[in-house]
Amino acid sequence: VRQKDDLYIQSFVNEVNRLIDQYERLSRFNDEFYHMVLSEISDLIYRLEKEKKCDVQTQKELLLNIHKRLTELRKIYNIKL
């Protein structure tokens, strides 16, 4: 956008750029979220199946780790739920 362009055009372009940035940020978050959740939950399932008597404390730790990583991702990408 050039300085001499109409104010409405500048505003429009700025808004489109903001939306593109937001889309890219959400897309990266989505990719990382999917990968992280899939990997953490797969680990939990594996442990539960492998260790038929997986104690409650271990299960709790695994779930808390998933929660912690999700919270970190939300902060990194500034996602508000």
C-alpha positions as CSV (number, residue, x, y, z in Angstrom):
1,V,0.0,0.0,0.0
2,R,1.3,3.4,-0.9
3,Q,1.1,6.6,1.1
4,K,-1.1,8.3,-1.4
5,D,-3.6,5.4,-1.6
6,D,-7.0,6.1,-0.2
7,L,-7.4,5.7,3.5
8,Y,-10.1,3.0,3.0
9,I,-7.9,1.0,0.8
10,Q,-5.1,1.2,3.4
11,S,-7.5,0.1,6.1
12,F,-8.8,-2.7,4.0
13,V,-5.3,-4.0,3.2
14,N,-4.2,-3.7,6.8
15,E,-7.2,-5.7,7.9
16,V,-6.6,-8.4,5.3
17,N,-3.0,-8.6,6.4
18,R,-4.1,-9.0,10.0
19,L,-6.5,-11.8,9.1
20,I,-3.8,-13.6,7.1
21,D,-1.4,-13.3,10.1
22,Q,-4.1,-14.6,12.4
23,Y,-4.9,-17.5,10.0
24,E,-1.2,-18.5,9.7
25,R,-0.8,-18.4,13.5
26,L,-3.9,-20.5,14.0
27,S,-2.8,-22.9,11.3
28,R,0.6,-23.4,13.0
29,F,-1.1,-23.9,16.4
30,N,-3.5,-26.4,14.8
31,D,-0.6,-28.4,13.3
32,E,1.3,-28.4,16.6
33,F,-1.8,-29.1,18.6
34,Y,-2.7,-32.1,16.5
35,H,0.8,-33.5,16.5
36,M,1.2,-33.0,20.2
37,V,-2.2,-34.4,21.2
38,L,-1.9,-37.4,18.9
39,S,1.6,-38.2,20.2
40,E,0.7,-37.7,23.9
41,I,-2.5,-39.7,23.8
42,S,-0.8,-42.4,21.8
43,D,1.8,-42.6,24.5
44,L,-0.9,-42.9,27.1
45,I,-2.8,-45.6,25.2
46,Y,0.4,-47.5,24.7
47,R,1.3,-47.4,28.4
48,L,-2.2,-48.4,29.4
49,E,-2.2,-51.4,27.1
50,K,1.4,-52.4,27.7
51,E,1.2,-52.0,31.5
52,K,-2.2,-53.5,32.1
53,K,-1.9,-52.4,35.7
54,C,-0.7,-48.8,35.0
55,D,-1.2,-47.1,38.3
56,V,-3.4,-44.2,38.8
57,Q,-0.5,-41.9,39.6
58,T,1.1,-42.6,36.3
59,Q,-2.1,-42.0,34.4
60,K,-2.6,-38.8,36.3
61,E,0.9,-37.6,35.4
62,L,0.4,-38.4,31.8
63,L,-2.8,-36.5,31.6
64,L,-1.4,-33.6,33.5
65,N,1.5,-33.5,31.0
66,I,-1.0,-33.3,28.1
67,H,-2.7,-30.5,29.9
68,K,0.5,-28.6,30.5
69,R,1.7,-28.9,26.9
70,L,-1.7,-27.7,25.6
71,T,-1.6,-24.7,27.9
72,E,1.9,-23.9,26.7
73,L,0.8,-24.1,23.1
74,R,-2.1,-21.8,23.8
75,K,0.3,-19.2,25.4
76,I,2.8,-19.5,22.5
77,Y,0.1,-18.8,19.9
78,N,-1.9,-16.5,22.1
79,I,-5.1,-18.6,21.7
80,K,-8.0,-17.7,23.9
81,L,-10.7,-20.2,24.6
